[in-house]
Amino acid sequence: MPLTVRALLELPELGLRLLAGARGLDRPLPWAHVSELADPTPFLEGGELLLTTGLARPAWRAYLDRLAAAGAAGLAFGTGLSHQRVPAELVKAARARDFPLLEVPRDTPFIAVTKAVSRAVAADSYAEATRMSGALQALAGAATGVDGLGAVLRRLARELDAWVVLLDVAGEPLRAAPASARGRVAEAAGLLDRLRAARPPAAVTAQAPGEWITAQALGAGRRTRAFLLLGSTRVWTPAEQHLLGAAASLLALALEQTGGLDAAARRLRAGLFTLLAAGKRDLVAEVVRPLWGALPAPPLRVLALTGPAPARAAAVDLLSAQGVAEPCFFAEVEDRVVVLAAEGEPLAWCRALPGRLAGVRLGVSGPVTEVAEGHRQALAAVDAARRQDQLVLDFADLAASGLLALVDGRRGVAFASALLSPLNTHDATGRGDLLTSLRVWLSHHGQWDPAAQQLGVHRHTLRNRMRKVADLLDKDLDSPGVRAELWLALHLHQPH
């Protein structure tokens, strides 16, 4: 327990007497310093008990004001040397400011006071070091137990007398000690923003009303995997700050282990997904259960997530940190993250990922029993979401929007331009409007009279134009497949 002025007064061998400042006796006393200067404040760090015999005989009110402004814990005045008693003006000024003023009798040398303070500080430092050593061992033990992340957080909160929250890379709470600490995250958003551009284990601290809040990035190398947020009503000692650093390292290690993000784990997940797509669910379930928990039961949803590499990596971190409350399984397949999720909370949690990670697009299959079919639907949906600049797209909505929604825009236009190029070249000569004639004829399902009437030409003229189209394209216009291909190309060439 830190030494205070009150505890120093209670040492009978010193014989100190309190003259003023009773309300300031419980401040921690880190040191005692002797000075006879008229202004000793340049040599103080704050918190010290200053000892003097008043040899300099300064203006006592101004002298006391300087000590108070420098953060001194109190003034111990030695009598029987320069002054037979403590100057009345000094006592009056100390009482007016409620500043601790002690009288040191002639029989008590200053060195006895400084030794008493030194012994107390050394004992306190030893006790603090012993406590921190035990705390470090307790943290290490907690990290190796069940729910290592949660156990480390609870122990850290107890040792630092603080509230603690572990957040994912998007700033959402994963664990908290106590649970009510989750509500403190919003007020620390600015600290997290400052950390996002820094490499772990960077940390920032800010003073809030009534407490200090610290945020620390957790991870290895250049990659941040999570954030640690702590709040306390007091400033931590150097030993406690060392404990916080050790806890951050343990949490980073636990995240690495929990995430399973090494190359072997990624290959294993990808291989298991390939087996799932091949219908080997029972085999995969046996492998997955002890490693990552049960597979979601069918009917399930398959989700495909795409985006910049950093965003995909962040999505994998979020999934690895068990942000989903119910069973799910994910794998990195080529440049996409594929997720198998149960209906309800897991699906809702996954749908929220694009809103939390910039640049991410998500395609969602319908309810399926076969993973391969769900994967096909999810890939079609995410490709369309990227083309249409949508964050989330369901395959059901994609199917309802028609065939053109499934066609890649740039590739479709290139296909249409190549297929219809001979007709464009012909029409550019001014010898007829074959493209318009073809579009109108196909819109009337190949019926000559209504198509010719809409174009305002004789049906024989339209027949001649269609024969020209067939010759230029080298296509059989009586083939349903050819007609469908041309109809699609015309819509891509000039959508309306």
N, C-alpha and C positions, 0 to 999 in steps of 0.2 A: 504494500500500500504506500503511495507516495507520501513523503514527509510534508507536513504543513507547518505554518507559523504557530498554530495552536499546539501541535505536538511538540514543537521546540520549546514553547513556553512551559509545557508540563514536565520538562526534564528538571528535577529538583537540584541536580548538581550545578546547573548553570545559574540559577537564581534570577532569571529574567523577570521583569515586571512590565505589564502592559499599561501604557499610558493613553492610547487612542487606537481607533480602528478595529473594534471588536468584530464588526461584520465582515472584515476581509481576512479573517484568520484561517480560513479553510482552503485557500489557494495552494496548489502544489508548490513546493519549494525546491527547485532544481539545484540551487547553489547559494553560497554565501560569499560575499566579496568585501574586502576592506579597502576604503579609499578616503583620503583626506583632501581630495580636490574640491574646489568650489563647484565644479560641474563634472561629475564622474560619468554622466550619461553616455558619452561616446564610447565608453568601455563596458557598457552593459548590453546584454542580449535580451533582457526582459525576464521577469520572474524571480530575479535574485533578491536575497535579503542583503541590504547594504549596511556595513558596519562603519562607524565613524566616531571620533572623539570631538568633532567640531573644530579641529585645529584651524581650518581656513576661515572660520567665522563668517560664512556667507550671509546674504539676506535670506532668512529662513523660509519665508513664504515662497519666494521664487525658487529656492533650492528644492523645496518639497514639490512644487508644481512640476519641475523638470523630472524628478524621480517618478512621479505618477505618470507623466506623459511617456516615459521610457518603459513603463510596465513593471517597475520594481514591485516586489511582493511586500516590502516593508523596510523600515529603517530601524536599526539597533544602535542606540546612542550610548557610548561608554562614558560614565561619569567618574569623577575623582582625578581626572588628568587635566585636559584643557578647560573643562567646566566641572564645578562641584555638583551641579544638578543640571538636568535637561533644561535648555532655555525655554522660558515661558512662552515666548513668541512661537517657537517650534511646536510646542504642545498644543497651543491654541490653533495653529494652522493645520496640524494633523487631525485634531478633532473636527474642525470645520469641513475637512475633506474626507473624514472617516478613513484615513490612511493609517495602516498599522504602524505604531511607534512603540518601540520597546526600550526599556532602560537596562543597560548592562552594568552591573555593579563593579566597583574598582577591583574586587577580589576575583572577578571572572575575566581571564585574558581572552582576547578576541580569538586566539587560536583554539581555545576550548569550544567556542561556538562553531568555528569553521570545521573542526574535527567532528563535532556532533552531526553537522549537516553532511559532511563527507561520508561518515559511517552509515548514516541513514540512506543516502543515495546509493552507496555501494550495496547495501543489503537489499534495497529495492531493486536494483539492477540484477542482482543475483536471483532474487525471487522471480523477477520477470523472465530472465533467461531460462530458469528451471520450468516455469509455467509454459513458455513457448516451446521448449524442448518436448514436454509432454504433449502439447497441442499438436506439434508436427507429427509425432508418432501416432496420435489419435487420427489425424487427417489421413495419413498413409494407410492406416488400418481401415478407415471408412471407405477409401477409394477402392480397396480390393474386395469389398463385400458386395452384397446384393444391392442393386440400385446405387452404384458408386457415386453417380452424379448427385443424387438427392442427399446421400449420407454426408458427402463432403460439404455441401451447402449448409446443411443443418449444423454441422460441427463448426463451420466457419462463423455462422451467425452467432452461435453461443460464445465462441472465444473472443470475437470482436465486439460483442454486444451491439449487433447491427442487424438490419434487415438485408436480405441477399436475394437477388433474382438472377437466374441464368436465362439468357435470351438467345434465340436463333439468329442467323445472319440477317433476317428481315426485321428483327427487333421485336418478335413475338415471344412471350414468356414460355419457357419449357419447364422450369422448376422454380420454386420460391420457398424461402424460409424466413418468416412464417408465410402461410399461404396468402395472407392478406397483402403481402408485399407486391403481389402482381399489380395492384392498383397504383403503385408508385412509378410505373414505367413511363407513363405519358409525360411526366414532368422532366424526365431525363432525355427526351428526344434530341435536344441540342447537343448533349454530350456524345450520344451515339453517332450523330452526323459528323462530329469532329474526328471520331475514331475510324470511320469507314475508309478514309484515305490513308490511314497509317498502317504500318506493319505490326503484327502482334510481336511482343506483348505490350504494346503501347497502352497508356492509361491517362485519363484526365480526371481532375477533381474540381468541383465547384461548390461554393457555399450557398446553401438554400436557407430560407427562414428557419432557424432553430436546428439546423443539422448540416453535415457535410455529406456530399454524394460523390462517389467515385465510380467511374466506368472503365472497364479494362477489356481489351480485345484478347480473345483466346484463339490459339492456333499454332501451326508450325510453319516455319519458312515465311513466305509472303502471303499465305492464305489464312484469312480469318474464318474460323468455323463457328464461333459464337461470341457473345458478349457477357461479361459479368458486371452486375450493377449492385452497389452496396451503399447503404446510408447509415449514418450514426450521428448522435448528438455531440460527439467529442472527436477531437483529432487523435489519430492513432499514434502510438509510440513507434520508434524505429523497429523494435522487435515485432510489434504487431504488423507493421508494414512488410517485414520479412515473411511473416506467416501468410499474409495475403499473397505475396509473390509465389510462395510454395504451393498454396492452394490453387492459384491460377495455373501453375504447371501441371498439377495433378488433374485438374479439370480438363485441360487441353489434352492430356494423355488419355483420359477416360473418353473424351469425345472421339479421339482417333480410334480407340478400340471399339466404341459403340457404333461408330459410323461404318466400319468395314469398308473403307474407301481405298484400300490399297489395290494394286493391279490384280492380285489373285482373286480378291473378293469381287471385283468388277467382272472378271472373266467368268467366275463361278455363277454370278447372277445371270449374265448373258447366256451362258450355256444352259442354265436351268430354264430360262424363258424359252429357248429354242425347243427344249423337251416339252414344255407346256404347250407350245404351239403345235407340236406333233402329237398331242393327245396323251402324253405320259404324266397325267396329273398325280396319280397315286405314288409314282416313283419320286416325283419332285417334292410332294408333300412330306415324305419321310425325311428328305434331306433338309428342307427349309424349316421344319418345325423347331428343331433344337437350336438353329442358328438365328432365325429371324421371326419365329412365331408361325402360327397357322396361316395357310392360304385362305383367302376369302372364298366362301362357299358360293357356287353358282345358284341362281343367275348373278353374274357380276358385270362390272363395267371395265373396259380396257381404255386407258387414256394414253395418248401420245403427246409428249411435250417437246417443243423445239424452241430454239432461240440461240443467242450468242453463247459461246463456250462458258464464259464466267457465270452467266445466268443458269445454264444447265447444271454447272457444278454446285451453285448455290441451292438449286432445287434438290439435288441429290443430298446435300447436307441437311436440308430441312426434312426430307424423307427419312434419312438415317437417324436423325435426332428423335424419331418416334413422335413426330407431331400429330400423327393420325392415331386416334384413340382405339380404333378397331382394326382387325386384320387387313393388311394390304401387302403387296409385293411389288418391287420395282426392279428394273434392269436398264442399263445403258446399252442401247442397240444402235450402232452406227452413230448418227448425229442427233439421236432422239432419246429421251427418257420415257420408257414405257411403264405404266403403272396398272396393276390389277387391284381394283378397289371394290369393297362391298358398298351396297346402297346405304344411304343415311349419312352419318357424320363423316366417315372416311371420304366419301365421294364429294361432299360439300367442302371439306378441307382441301382436297386436291383442286377443286374448281377455283378456289381462291388464290392459288399460286400465281397465275399471271398478274393479278392485282398487286402482288407483293414483290415481284421480280421483274424489272424492266426488260422489255424485249421478248418476253416469253409468250408463246402461243400454245393453246391446248385444244386437242381434238378428243371428243368423248364418244365412245361407241354406244349403241343401244344395249339393253340387258342381253347378255349372251351366256350360253353354256359352254361354247367352244372358244378357246383363247385365240385360235387362228382367225376365226371370223371376226371377233372383236378387234383384233390387231389390224385387220384389213380396214374395218370401218374407221377406227381411230386414225390411221394414217391418212385416209381420204379426207377426214374431217380436219385434221391439223394442216394439211397442205392447202385446203380451201380457206381455212382461217388465216393463214399467212398471206394468201393472194388477196383476200378481202379485207385484210388489216383488222381482223376481229381477234379479241383476246381468247375467247372460248367459243367453240362451235360444236354442236351435237350432230352426230351423223344423221339423226332423224330430221333435223332442220335442213341439213345439206341435201338429203334426198328429196325433201319437199320443194326445194328451190329449183329443181330441174337438172337435166343432163349437163347444161353448159357450166353449172357451178363446179362440176367435177373436172373440167378441162383447165389445164394450166394456161393462163392468158397468153403469155409470150409464145409458147409452143403452138397453141391453137392458132394464133394469128399467122405464125410462120407457115403452118400447114395449109391454112386457107389461102394465103398469098401464093404459095407454090402451086396448089391445085388449080386455082382460078387464073393464074398468070396468062395462059393463052387467050382467055376471054377478055381480060383487061387490055391486052395488046391489040386484039381485034377491035374492041370498042373505041380505043384511042384513035383509030384511023377514021372514025366517023362513018363506018359502013353499016352500023346497026348497033342496037343496044342488047347484046346477048345476055349480060348479067341480069338486067332487069327482067328480060323476057323469061329467063330460066327461073328466077325467083317467083314470078307471078304464076308460071306454069306449074311449078312444084307446089305452090300454095293452093292450087285448085286440083291437086292430086292427079296431074297429067290430063285433065279434061280440056279439050281444045277450045270449045266454043266459049265457056265463061272466061277462060284465060285470055283469049283473043279479044273478047268484048272489053275486058278491063284495060287491056293494052291499047285498044282502039285500032286494031289491025285485023286483016282477014285471017281466018284460021289457017289458010294455005301459007300465008306469010309466016305465021308462028311455026308451022310445021317445018318450013325451010330453015328458020332460025334454030330450031332444036336439032335438026340434022347437022347444021354447022357446029353447034355445041358438041354434039357427039363426036364429030370428026376431029375437032380441035383438041378435045380432051381424051380422045380414044377410049370412050366409055360407052357402055350399053345403057341408055337411059330407061330402058324397060325393066332393068334390074332394081328391085326394092332396096338392096344394099347400096347401090350406086346413088339412088335418089336420096337415101338417108344421109350418105356421106356428103353429097352436094348441098343438102339443106343445112347441115351443120356448118359447112365451110362458108356458106353465104351469110349465116348469122354471125360467125366470127369475123368475117371480112367487113361486114357493115351491120353491126348490131342495131336492133331497133325494138 
